[in-house]
Amino acid sequence: MSLQDDLTSVRRSVEDLLTSVGRLEKHLGPHGMDMRRVRNDANHLHESLALLQAATKPPATPSASDLVPVSDTPYDTTLWTDSDDEGVGARHHAP
């Protein structure tokens, strides 16, 4: 089985667990400390699985519309006339 198949199988099992906990809650009532703990644990398991599934999704490949073309032509040097070289200091005067 692939990773996604395993995650899908676990998701179904957790959903079945949540359904079973809901039926059990109808019989026992939602107010007992133990029932609340079981409900919270099942909900945490569901949330943790959702986070795991989100973390294991492959990154989306960028489409052509997401790409930004960068020209090979040099930038206009007047853009940097009043700038300092980072790490070197001021070009035209002492710091």
FIPADO-687921 format. One record per residue: residue number from 1; residue in one letter; chain; x, y, z of N, C-alpha, C in turn. Coordinates in steps of 0.02 Angstrom, whole numbers, plus 50000, padded with zeros to 5 digits. Layout:
N
<rec><i>NUM</i><aa>A</aa><ch>A</ch><n_east>X</n_east><n_north>Y</n_north><n_up>Z</n_up><ca_east>X</ca_east><ca_north>Y</ca_north><ca_up>Z</ca_up><c_east>X</c_east><c_north>Y</c_north><c_up>Z</c_up></rec>
...
% end
This chain:
95
<rec><i>1</i><aa>M</aa><ch>A</ch><n_east>50042</n_east><n_north>49941</n_north><n_up>50000</n_up><ca_east>50000</ca_east><ca_north>50000</ca_north><ca_up>50000</ca_up><c_east>50044</c_east><c_north>50062</c_north><c_up>50000</c_up></rec>
<rec><i>2</i><aa>S</aa><ch>A</ch><n_east>50019</n_east><n_north>50114</n_north><n_up>49968</n_up><ca_east>50055</ca_east><ca_north>50178</ca_north><ca_up>49969</ca_up><c_east>50039</c_east><c_north>50216</c_north><c_up>50032</c_up></rec>
<rec><i>3</i><aa>L</aa><ch>A</ch><n_east>50077</n_east><n_north>50268</n_north><n_up>50044</n_up><ca_east>50066</ca_east><ca_north>50310</ca_north><ca_up>50102</ca_up><c_east>49996</c_east><c_north>50340</c_north><c_up>50102</c_up></rec>
<rec><i>4</i><aa>Q</aa><ch>A</ch><n_east>49974</n_east><n_north>50364</n_north><n_up>50044</n_up><ca_east>49907</ca_east><ca_north>50394</ca_north><ca_up>50041</ca_up><c_east>49853</c_east><c_north>50342</c_north><c_up>50053</c_up></rec>
<rec><i>5</i><aa>D</aa><ch>A</ch><n_east>49863</n_east><n_north>50281</n_north><n_up>50029</n_up><ca_east>49815</ca_east><ca_north>50227</ca_north><ca_up>50043</ca_up><c_east>49811</c_east><c_north>50212</c_north><c_up>50118</c_up></rec>
<rec><i>6</i><aa>D</aa><ch>A</ch><n_east>49869</n_east><n_north>50210</n_north><n_up>50150</n_up><ca_east>49870</ca_east><ca_north>50198</ca_north><ca_up>50223</ca_up><c_east>49836</c_east><c_north>50254</c_north><c_up>50261</c_up></rec>
<rec><i>7</i><aa>L</aa><ch>A</ch><n_east>49850</n_east><n_north>50316</n_north><n_up>50241</n_up><ca_east>49818</ca_east><ca_north>50373</ca_north><ca_up>50275</ca_up><c_east>49742</c_east><c_north>50372</c_north><c_up>50264</c_up></rec>
<rec><i>8</i><aa>T</aa><ch>A</ch><n_east>49720</n_east><n_north>50354</n_north><n_up>50205</n_up><ca_east>49649</ca_east><ca_north>50350</ca_north><ca_up>50192</ca_up><c_east>49617</c_east><c_north>50295</c_north><c_up>50234</c_up></rec>
<rec><i>9</i><aa>S</aa><ch>A</ch><n_east>49650</n_east><n_north>50239</n_north><n_up>50241</n_up><ca_east>49624</ca_east><ca_north>50184</ca_north><ca_up>50282</ca_up><c_east>49619</c_east><c_north>50206</c_north><c_up>50355</c_up></rec>
<rec><i>10</i><aa>V</aa><ch>A</ch><n_east>49671</n_east><n_north>50239</n_north><n_up>50381</n_up><ca_east>49669</ca_east><ca_north>50263</ca_north><ca_up>50450</ca_up><c_east>49614</c_east><c_north>50315</c_north><c_up>50459</c_up></rec>
<rec><i>11</i><aa>R</aa><ch>A</ch><n_east>49606</n_east><n_north>50360</n_north><n_up>50410</n_up><ca_east>49553</ca_east><ca_north>50411</ca_north><ca_up>50414</ca_up><c_east>49484</c_east><c_north>50378</c_north><c_up>50420</c_up></rec>
<rec><i>12</i><aa>R</aa><ch>A</ch><n_east>49473</n_east><n_north>50327</n_north><n_up>50379</n_up><ca_east>49409</ca_east><ca_north>50291</ca_north><ca_up>50383</ca_up><c_east>49399</c_east><c_north>50259</c_north><c_up>50452</c_up></rec>
<rec><i>13</i><aa>S</aa><ch>A</ch><n_east>49452</n_east><n_north>50230</n_north><n_up>50478</n_up><ca_east>49448</ca_east><ca_north>50198</ca_north><ca_up>50544</ca_up><c_east>49433</c_east><c_north>50250</c_north><c_up>50599</c_up></rec>
<rec><i>14</i><aa>V</aa><ch>A</ch><n_east>49465</n_east><n_north>50308</n_north><n_up>50594</n_up><ca_east>49452</ca_east><ca_north>50361</ca_north><ca_up>50644</ca_up><c_east>49381</c_east><c_north>50387</c_north><c_up>50637</c_up></rec>
<rec><i>15</i><aa>E</aa><ch>A</ch><n_east>49356</n_east><n_north>50393</n_north><n_up>50576</n_up><ca_east>49287</ca_east><ca_north>50415</ca_north><ca_up>50567</ca_up><c_east>49239</c_east><c_north>50363</c_north><c_up>50595</c_up></rec>
<rec><i>16</i><aa>D</aa><ch>A</ch><n_east>49255</n_east><n_north>50299</n_north><n_up>50585</n_up><ca_east>49214</ca_east><ca_north>50246</ca_north><ca_up>50616</ca_up><c_east>49216</c_east><c_north>50250</c_north><c_up>50692</c_up></rec>
<rec><i>17</i><aa>L</aa><ch>A</ch><n_east>49275</n_east><n_north>50264</n_north><n_up>50719</n_up><ca_east>49282</ca_east><ca_north>50272</ca_north><ca_up>50791</ca_up><c_east>49239</c_east><c_north>50330</c_north><c_up>50816</c_up></rec>
<rec><i>18</i><aa>L</aa><ch>A</ch><n_east>49240</n_east><n_north>50386</n_north><n_up>50781</n_up><ca_east>49199</ca_east><ca_north>50443</ca_north><ca_up>50802</ca_up><c_east>49125</c_east><c_north>50426</c_north><c_up>50800</c_up></rec>
<rec><i>19</i><aa>T</aa><ch>A</ch><n_east>49104</n_east><n_north>50388</n_north><n_up>50750</n_up><ca_east>49034</ca_east><ca_north>50366</ca_north><ca_up>50746</ca_up><c_east>49017</c_east><c_north>50321</c_north><c_up>50804</c_up></rec>
<rec><i>20</i><aa>S</aa><ch>A</ch><n_east>49062</n_east><n_north>50275</n_north><n_up>50820</n_up><ca_east>49049</ca_east><ca_north>50229</ca_north><ca_up>50875</ca_up><c_east>49048</c_east><c_north>50266</c_north><c_up>50942</c_up></rec>
<rec><i>21</i><aa>V</aa><ch>A</ch><n_east>49092</n_east><n_north>50314</n_north><n_up>50950</n_up><ca_east>49093</ca_east><ca_north>50354</ca_north><ca_up>51012</ca_up><c_east>49027</c_east><c_north>50393</c_north><c_up>51018</c_up></rec>
<rec><i>22</i><aa>G</aa><ch>A</ch><n_east>49002</n_east><n_north>50419</n_north><n_up>50963</n_up><ca_east>48938</ca_east><ca_north>50454</ca_north><ca_up>50963</ca_up><c_east>48881</c_east><c_north>50408</c_north><c_up>50985</c_up></rec>
<rec><i>23</i><aa>R</aa><ch>A</ch><n_east>48880</n_east><n_north>50346</n_north><n_up>50961</n_up><ca_east>48828</ca_east><ca_north>50298</ca_north><ca_up>50981</ca_up><c_east>48835</c_east><c_north>50281</c_north><c_up>51055</c_up></rec>
<rec><i>24</i><aa>L</aa><ch>A</ch><n_east>48897</n_east><n_north>50271</n_north><n_up>51077</n_up><ca_east>48909</ca_east><ca_north>50256</ca_north><ca_up>51147</ca_up><c_east>48887</c_east><c_north>50314</c_north><c_up>51192</c_up></rec>
<rec><i>25</i><aa>E</aa><ch>A</ch><n_east>48898</n_east><n_north>50374</n_north><n_up>51168</n_up><ca_east>48880</ca_east><ca_north>50434</ca_north><ca_up>51205</ca_up><c_east>48804</c_east><c_north>50439</c_north><c_up>51213</c_up></rec>
<rec><i>26</i><aa>K</aa><ch>A</ch><n_east>48767</n_east><n_north>50415</n_north><n_up>51163</n_up><ca_east>48693</ca_east><ca_north>50414</ca_north><ca_up>51168</ca_up><c_east>48670</c_east><c_north>50367</c_north><c_up>51224</c_up></rec>
<rec><i>27</i><aa>H</aa><ch>A</ch><n_east>48706</n_east><n_north>50312</n_north><n_up>51232</n_up><ca_east>48687</ca_east><ca_north>50264</ca_north><ca_up>51284</ca_up><c_east>48708</c_east><c_north>50287</c_north><c_up>51353</c_up></rec>
<rec><i>28</i><aa>L</aa><ch>A</ch><n_east>48767</n_east><n_north>50315</n_north><n_up>51359</n_up><ca_east>48794</ca_east><ca_north>50332</ca_north><ca_up>51424</ca_up><c_east>48784</c_east><c_north>50405</c_north><c_up>51444</c_up></rec>
<rec><i>29</i><aa>G</aa><ch>A</ch><n_east>48770</n_east><n_north>50447</n_north><n_up>51395</n_up><ca_east>48763</ca_east><ca_north>50518</ca_north><ca_up>51409</ca_up><c_east>48830</c_east><c_north>50553</c_north><c_up>51403</c_up></rec>
<rec><i>30</i><aa>P</aa><ch>A</ch><n_east>48831</n_east><n_north>50616</n_north><n_up>51386</n_up><ca_east>48893</ca_east><ca_north>50652</ca_north><ca_up>51373</ca_up><c_east>48926</c_east><c_north>50681</c_north><c_up>51436</c_up></rec>
<rec><i>31</i><aa>H</aa><ch>A</ch><n_east>48896</n_east><n_north>50672</n_north><n_up>51494</n_up><ca_east>48918</ca_east><ca_north>50710</ca_north><ca_up>51552</ca_up><c_east>48968</c_east><c_north>50674</c_north><c_up>51596</c_up></rec>
<rec><i>32</i><aa>G</aa><ch>A</ch><n_east>48977</n_east><n_north>50611</n_north><n_up>51589</n_up><ca_east>49025</ca_east><ca_north>50576</ca_north><ca_up>51631</ca_up><c_east>49096</c_east><c_north>50594</c_north><c_up>51612</c_up></rec>
<rec><i>33</i><aa>M</aa><ch>A</ch><n_east>49140</n_east><n_north>50597</n_north><n_up>51662</n_up><ca_east>49209</ca_east><ca_north>50616</ca_north><ca_up>51651</ca_up><c_east>49243</c_east><c_north>50568</c_north><c_up>51602</c_up></rec>
<rec><i>34</i><aa>D</aa><ch>A</ch><n_east>49230</n_east><n_north>50504</n_north><n_up>51609</n_up><ca_east>49261</ca_east><ca_north>50455</ca_north><ca_up>51564</ca_up><c_east>49236</c_east><c_north>50463</c_north><c_up>51493</c_up></rec>
<rec><i>35</i><aa>M</aa><ch>A</ch><n_east>49172</n_east><n_north>50478</n_north><n_up>51484</n_up><ca_east>49144</ca_east><ca_north>50487</ca_north><ca_up>51417</ca_up><c_east>49174</c_east><c_north>50549</c_north><c_up>51384</c_up></rec>
<rec><i>36</i><aa>R</aa><ch>A</ch><n_east>49182</n_east><n_north>50602</n_north><n_up>51423</n_up><ca_east>49212</ca_east><ca_north>50663</ca_north><ca_up>51395</ca_up><c_east>49284</c_east><c_north>50650</c_north><c_up>51374</c_up></rec>
<rec><i>37</i><aa>R</aa><ch>A</ch><n_east>49319</n_east><n_north>50611</n_north><n_up>51414</n_up><ca_east>49389</ca_east><ca_north>50595</ca_north><ca_up>51398</ca_up><c_east>49392</c_east><c_north>50555</c_north><c_up>51333</c_up></rec>
<rec><i>38</i><aa>V</aa><ch>A</ch><n_east>49349</n_east><n_north>50506</n_north><n_up>51325</n_up><ca_east>49348</ca_east><ca_north>50465</ca_north><ca_up>51264</ca_up><c_east>49332</c_east><c_north>50509</c_north><c_up>51204</c_up></rec>
<rec><i>39</i><aa>R</aa><ch>A</ch><n_east>49282</n_east><n_north>50553</n_north><n_up>51212</n_up><ca_east>49263</ca_east><ca_north>50598</ca_north><ca_up>51157</ca_up><c_east>49322</c_east><c_north>50645</c_north><c_up>51139</c_up></rec>
<rec><i>40</i><aa>N</aa><ch>A</ch><n_east>49354</n_east><n_north>50673</n_north><n_up>51190</n_up><ca_east>49411</ca_east><ca_north>50718</ca_north><ca_up>51177</ca_up><c_east>49469</c_east><c_north>50681</c_north><c_up>51143</c_up></rec>
<rec><i>41</i><aa>D</aa><ch>A</ch><n_east>49483</n_east><n_north>50621</n_north><n_up>51167</n_up><ca_east>49537</ca_east><ca_north>50582</ca_north><ca_up>51138</ca_up><c_east>49522</c_east><c_north>50565</c_north><c_up>51065</c_up></rec>
<rec><i>42</i><aa>A</aa><ch>A</ch><n_east>49461</n_east><n_north>50547</n_north><n_up>51050</n_up><ca_east>49442</ca_east><ca_north>50531</ca_north><ca_up>50980</ca_up><c_east>49447</c_east><c_north>50594</c_north><c_up>50937</c_up></rec>
<rec><i>43</i><aa>N</aa><ch>A</ch><n_east>49426</n_east><n_north>50651</n_north><n_up>50963</n_up><ca_east>49430</ca_east><ca_north>50713</ca_north><ca_up>50925</ca_up><c_east>49503</c_east><c_north>50734</c_north><c_up>50914</c_up></rec>
<rec><i>44</i><aa>H</aa><ch>A</ch><n_east>49545</n_east><n_north>50725</n_north><n_up>50965</n_up><ca_east>49616</ca_east><ca_north>50741</ca_north><ca_up>50957</ca_up><c_east>49649</c_east><c_north>50695</c_north><c_up>50905</c_up></rec>
<rec><i>45</i><aa>L</aa><ch>A</ch><n_east>49630</n_east><n_north>50632</n_north><n_up>50906</n_up><ca_east>49657</ca_east><ca_north>50586</ca_north><ca_up>50856</ca_up><c_east>49636</c_east><c_north>50608</c_north><c_up>50786</c_up></rec>
<rec><i>46</i><aa>H</aa><ch>A</ch><n_east>49574</n_east><n_north>50629</n_north><n_up>50778</n_up><ca_east>49549</ca_east><ca_north>50653</ca_north><ca_up>50713</ca_up><c_east>49589</c_east><c_north>50715</c_north><c_up>50691</c_up></rec>
<rec><i>47</i><aa>E</aa><ch>A</ch><n_east>49600</n_east><n_north>50762</n_north><n_up>50736</n_up><ca_east>49637</ca_east><ca_north>50823</ca_north><ca_up>50720</ca_up><c_east>49710</c_east><c_north>50807</c_north><c_up>50703</c_up></rec>
<rec><i>48</i><aa>S</aa><ch>A</ch><n_east>49740</n_east><n_north>50763</n_north><n_up>50742</n_up><ca_east>49810</ca_east><ca_north>50745</ca_north><ca_up>50730</ca_up><c_east>49819</c_east><c_north>50711</c_north><c_up>50662</c_up></rec>
<rec><i>49</i><aa>L</aa><ch>A</ch><n_east>49772</n_east><n_north>50669</n_north><n_up>50644</n_up><ca_east>49775</ca_east><ca_north>50636</ca_north><ca_up>50579</ca_up><c_east>49768</c_east><c_north>50687</c_north><c_up>50523</c_up></rec>
<rec><i>50</i><aa>A</aa><ch>A</ch><n_east>49724</n_east><n_north>50736</n_north><n_up>50531</n_up><ca_east>49716</ca_east><ca_north>50788</ca_north><ca_up>50480</ca_up><c_east>49781</c_east><c_north>50827</c_north><c_up>50472</c_up></rec>
<rec><i>51</i><aa>L</aa><ch>A</ch><n_east>49815</n_east><n_north>50842</n_north><n_up>50527</n_up><ca_east>49880</ca_east><ca_north>50877</ca_north><ca_up>50523</ca_up><c_east>49932</c_east><c_north>50834</c_north><c_up>50488</c_up></rec>
<rec><i>52</i><aa>L</aa><ch>A</ch><n_east>49932</n_east><n_north>50769</n_north><n_up>50504</n_up><ca_east>49980</ca_east><ca_north>50724</ca_north><ca_up>50473</ca_up><c_east>49967</c_east><c_north>50719</c_north><c_up>50398</c_up></rec>
<rec><i>53</i><aa>Q</aa><ch>A</ch><n_east>49904</n_east><n_north>50715</n_north><n_up>50378</n_up><ca_east>49888</ca_east><ca_north>50712</ca_north><ca_up>50307</ca_up><c_east>49910</c_east><c_north>50776</c_north><c_up>50271</c_up></rec>
<rec><i>54</i><aa>A</aa><ch>A</ch><n_east>49899</n_east><n_north>50833</n_north><n_up>50303</n_up><ca_east>49919</ca_east><ca_north>50896</ca_north><ca_up>50272</ca_up><c_east>49995</c_east><c_north>50900</c_north><c_up>50265</c_up></rec>
<rec><i>55</i><aa>A</aa><ch>A</ch><n_east>50031</n_east><n_north>50873</n_north><n_up>50313</n_up><ca_east>50104</ca_east><ca_north>50875</ca_north><ca_up>50312</ca_up><c_east>50133</c_east><c_north>50828</c_north><c_up>50260</c_up></rec>
<rec><i>56</i><aa>T</aa><ch>A</ch><n_east>50098</n_east><n_north>50776</n_north><n_up>50242</n_up><ca_east>50125</ca_east><ca_north>50727</ca_north><ca_up>50195</ca_up><c_east>50103</c_east><c_north>50738</c_north><c_up>50123</c_up></rec>
<rec><i>57</i><aa>K</aa><ch>A</ch><n_east>50063</n_east><n_north>50789</n_north><n_up>50111</n_up><ca_east>50043</ca_east><ca_north>50804</ca_north><ca_up>50042</ca_up><c_east>50104</c_east><c_north>50829</c_north><c_up>50005</c_up></rec>
<rec><i>58</i><aa>P</aa><ch>A</ch><n_east>50113</n_east><n_north>50807</n_north><n_up>49944</n_up><ca_east>50170</ca_east><ca_north>50831</ca_north><ca_up>49905</ca_up><c_east>50160</c_east><c_north>50905</c_north><c_up>49889</c_up></rec>
<rec><i>59</i><aa>P</aa><ch>A</ch><n_east>50215</n_east><n_north>50943</n_north><n_up>49886</n_up><ca_east>50208</ca_east><ca_north>51014</ca_north><ca_up>49870</ca_up><c_east>50181</c_east><c_north>51024</c_north><c_up>49800</c_up></rec>
<rec><i>60</i><aa>A</aa><ch>A</ch><n_east>50140</n_east><n_north>51074</n_north><n_up>49793</n_up><ca_east>50110</ca_east><ca_north>51088</ca_north><ca_up>49728</ca_up><c_east>50164</c_east><c_north>51115</c_north><c_up>49681</c_up></rec>
<rec><i>61</i><aa>T</aa><ch>A</ch><n_east>50161</n_east><n_north>51092</n_north><n_up>49619</n_up><ca_east>50208</ca_east><ca_north>51117</ca_north><ca_up>49569</ca_up><c_east>50182</c_east><c_north>51184</c_north><c_up>49543</c_up></rec>
<rec><i>62</i><aa>P</aa><ch>A</ch><n_east>50225</n_east><n_north>51232</n_north><n_up>49535</n_up><ca_east>50202</ca_east><ca_north>51298</ca_north><ca_up>49512</ca_up><c_east>50178</c_east><c_north>51294</c_north><c_up>49440</c_up></rec>
<rec><i>63</i><aa>S</aa><ch>A</ch><n_east>50125</n_east><n_north>51329</n_north><n_up>49426</n_up><ca_east>50100</ca_east><ca_north>51332</ca_north><ca_up>49357</ca_up><c_east>50137</c_east><c_north>51388</c_north><c_up>49321</c_up></rec>
<rec><i>64</i><aa>A</aa><ch>A</ch><n_east>50128</n_east><n_north>51391</n_north><n_up>49256</n_up><ca_east>50161</ca_east><ca_north>51442</ca_north><ca_up>49216</ca_up><c_east>50141</c_east><c_north>51512</c_north><c_up>49238</c_up></rec>
<rec><i>65</i><aa>S</aa><ch>A</ch><n_east>50079</n_east><n_north>51520</n_north><n_up>49262</n_up><ca_east>50056</ca_east><ca_north>51586</ca_north><ca_up>49283</ca_up><c_east>50088</c_east><c_north>51607</c_north><c_up>49349</c_up></rec>
<rec><i>66</i><aa>D</aa><ch>A</ch><n_east>50115</n_east><n_north>51559</n_north><n_up>49389</n_up><ca_east>50148</ca_east><ca_north>51576</ca_north><ca_up>49452</ca_up><c_east>50220</c_east><c_north>51598</c_north><c_up>49443</c_up></rec>
<rec><i>67</i><aa>L</aa><ch>A</ch><n_east>50249</n_east><n_north>51582</n_north><n_up>49386</n_up><ca_east>50319</ca_east><ca_north>51598</ca_north><ca_up>49374</ca_up><c_east>50327</c_east><c_north>51671</c_north><c_up>49354</c_up></rec>
<rec><i>68</i><aa>V</aa><ch>A</ch><n_east>50379</n_east><n_north>51702</n_north><n_up>49379</n_up><ca_east>50394</ca_east><ca_north>51772</ca_north><ca_up>49362</ca_up><c_east>50457</c_east><c_north>51773</c_north><c_up>49320</c_up></rec>
<rec><i>69</i><aa>P</aa><ch>A</ch><n_east>50452</n_east><n_north>51798</n_north><n_up>49259</n_up><ca_east>50511</ca_east><ca_north>51800</ca_north><ca_up>49217</ca_up><c_east>50561</c_east><c_north>51853</c_north><c_up>49242</c_up></rec>
<rec><i>70</i><aa>V</aa><ch>A</ch><n_east>50624</n_east><n_north>51836</n_north><n_up>49240</n_up><ca_east>50678</ca_east><ca_north>51882</ca_north><ca_up>49260</ca_up><c_east>50721</c_east><c_north>51893</c_north><c_up>49199</c_up></rec>
<rec><i>71</i><aa>S</aa><ch>A</ch><n_east>50729</n_east><n_north>51955</n_north><n_up>49181</n_up><ca_east>50767</ca_east><ca_north>51973</ca_north><ca_up>49122</ca_up><c_east>50841</c_east><c_north>51962</c_north><c_up>49134</c_up></rec>
<rec><i>72</i><aa>D</aa><ch>A</ch><n_east>50877</n_east><n_north>51945</n_north><n_up>49080</n_up><ca_east>50950</ca_east><ca_north>51936</ca_north><ca_up>49085</ca_up><c_east>50986</c_east><c_north>52002</c_north><c_up>49074</c_up></rec>
<rec><i>73</i><aa>T</aa><ch>A</ch><n_east>50951</n_east><n_north>52054</n_north><n_up>49054</n_up><ca_east>50984</ca_east><ca_north>52118</ca_north><ca_up>49043</ca_up><c_east>51003</c_east><c_north>52150</c_north><c_up>49109</c_up></rec>
<rec><i>74</i><aa>P</aa><ch>A</ch><n_east>51059</n_east><n_north>52186</n_north><n_up>49111</n_up><ca_east>51081</ca_east><ca_north>52218</ca_north><ca_up>49174</ca_up><c_east>51030</c_east><c_north>52271</c_north><c_up>49198</c_up></rec>
<rec><i>75</i><aa>Y</aa><ch>A</ch><n_east>51028</n_east><n_north>52280</n_north><n_up>49263</n_up><ca_east>50985</ca_east><ca_north>52331</ca_north><ca_up>49291</ca_up><c_east>51015</c_east><c_north>52400</c_north><c_up>49277</c_up></rec>
<rec><i>76</i><aa>D</aa><ch>A</ch><n_east>50973</n_east><n_north>52450</n_north><n_up>49281</n_up><ca_east>50994</ca_east><ca_north>52519</ca_north><ca_up>49273</ca_up><c_east>51036</c_east><c_north>52538</c_north><c_up>49334</c_up></rec>
<rec><i>77</i><aa>T</aa><ch>A</ch><n_east>51098</n_east><n_north>52558</n_north><n_up>49323</n_up><ca_east>51144</ca_east><ca_north>52574</ca_north><ca_up>49379</ca_up><c_east>51123</c_east><c_north>52635</c_north><c_up>49417</c_up></rec>
<rec><i>78</i><aa>T</aa><ch>A</ch><n_east>51080</n_east><n_north>52677</n_north><n_up>49390</n_up><ca_east>51057</ca_east><ca_north>52736</ca_north><ca_up>49427</ca_up><c_east>51012</c_east><c_north>52717</c_north><c_up>49486</c_up></rec>
<rec><i>79</i><aa>L</aa><ch>A</ch><n_east>50990</n_east><n_north>52655</n_north><n_up>49488</n_up><ca_east>50949</ca_east><ca_north>52632</ca_north><ca_up>49544</ca_up><c_east>50989</c_east><c_north>52631</c_north><c_up>49609</c_up></rec>
<rec><i>80</i><aa>W</aa><ch>A</ch><n_east>51056</n_east><n_north>52625</n_north><n_up>49603</n_up><ca_east>51098</ca_east><ca_north>52618</ca_north><ca_up>49662</ca_up><c_east>51145</c_east><c_north>52678</c_north><c_up>49673</c_up></rec>
<rec><i>81</i><aa>T</aa><ch>A</ch><n_east>51130</n_east><n_north>52735</n_north><n_up>49645</n_up><ca_east>51176</ca_east><ca_north>52791</ca_north><ca_up>49650</ca_up><c_east>51186</c_east><c_north>52815</c_north><c_up>49722</c_up></rec>
<rec><i>82</i><aa>D</aa><ch>A</ch><n_east>51136</n_east><n_north>52811</n_north><n_up>49764</n_up><ca_east>51143</ca_east><ca_north>52835</ca_north><ca_up>49833</ca_up><c_east>51143</c_east><c_north>52779</c_north><c_up>49884</c_up></rec>
<rec><i>83</i><aa>S</aa><ch>A</ch><n_east>51160</n_east><n_north>52718</n_north><n_up>49863</n_up><ca_east>51159</ca_east><ca_north>52661</ca_north><ca_up>49908</ca_up><c_east>51229</c_east><c_north>52645</c_north><c_up>49933</c_up></rec>
<rec><i>84</i><aa>D</aa><ch>A</ch><n_east>51232</n_east><n_north>52608</n_north><n_up>49987</n_up><ca_east>51296</ca_east><ca_north>52586</ca_north><ca_up>50015</ca_up><c_east>51304</c_east><c_north>52512</c_north><c_up>50000</c_up></rec>
<rec><i>85</i><aa>D</aa><ch>A</ch><n_east>51366</n_east><n_north>52490</n_north><n_up>49994</n_up><ca_east>51379</ca_east><ca_north>52419</ca_north><ca_up>49984</ca_up><c_east>51372</c_east><c_north>52384</c_north><c_up>50051</c_up></rec>
<rec><i>86</i><aa>E</aa><ch>A</ch><n_east>51329</n_east><n_north>52335</n_north><n_up>50054</n_up><ca_east>51317</ca_east><ca_north>52300</ca_north><ca_up>50117</ca_up><c_east>51381</c_east><c_north>52265</c_north><c_up>50140</c_up></rec>
<rec><i>87</i><aa>G</aa><ch>A</ch><n_east>51398</n_east><n_north>52278</n_north><n_up>50203</n_up><ca_east>51457</ca_east><ca_north>52247</ca_north><ca_up>50231</ca_up><c_east>51521</c_east><c_north>52285</c_north><c_up>50217</c_up></rec>
<rec><i>88</i><aa>V</aa><ch>A</ch><n_east>51522</n_east><n_north>52330</n_north><n_up>50169</n_up><ca_east>51582</ca_east><ca_north>52368</ca_north><ca_up>50152</ca_up><c_east>51578</c_east><c_north>52438</c_north><c_up>50182</c_up></rec>
<rec><i>89</i><aa>G</aa><ch>A</ch><n_east>51519</n_east><n_north>52465</n_north><n_up>50183</n_up><ca_east>51510</ca_east><ca_north>52532</ca_north><ca_up>50210</ca_up><c_east>51496</c_east><c_north>52583</c_north><c_up>50155</c_up></rec>
<rec><i>90</i><aa>A</aa><ch>A</ch><n_east>51502</n_east><n_north>52646</n_north><n_up>50174</n_up><ca_east>51485</ca_east><ca_north>52699</ca_north><ca_up>50127</ca_up><c_east>51536</c_east><c_north>52703</c_north><c_up>50070</c_up></rec>
<rec><i>91</i><aa>R</aa><ch>A</ch><n_east>51511</n_east><n_north>52717</n_north><n_up>50011</n_up><ca_east>51554</ca_east><ca_north>52721</ca_north><ca_up>49952</ca_up><c_east>51592</c_east><c_north>52787</c_north><c_up>49948</c_up></rec>
<rec><i>92</i><aa>H</aa><ch>A</ch><n_east>51558</n_east><n_north>52841</n_north><n_up>49960</n_up><ca_east>51586</ca_east><ca_north>52907</ca_north><ca_up>49946</ca_up><c_east>51605</c_east><c_north>52947</c_north><c_up>50007</c_up></rec>
<rec><i>93</i><aa>H</aa><ch>A</ch><n_east>51595</n_east><n_north>52921</n_north><n_up>50066</n_up><ca_east>51612</ca_east><ca_north>52958</ca_north><ca_up>50127</ca_up><c_east>51628</c_east><c_north>52909</c_north><c_up>50183</c_up></rec>
<rec><i>94</i><aa>A</aa><ch>A</ch><n_east>51663</n_east><n_north>52933</n_north><n_up>50231</n_up><ca_east>51682</ca_east><ca_north>52890</ca_north><ca_up>50288</ca_up><c_east>51621</c_east><c_north>52879</c_north><c_up>50333</c_up></rec>
<rec><i>95</i><aa>P</aa><ch>A</ch><n_east>51615</n_east><n_north>52821</n_north><n_up>50362</n_up><ca_east>51557</ca_east><ca_north>52807</ca_north><ca_up>50406</ca_up><c_east>51557</c_east><c_north>52847</c_north><c_up>50470</c_up></rec>
% end
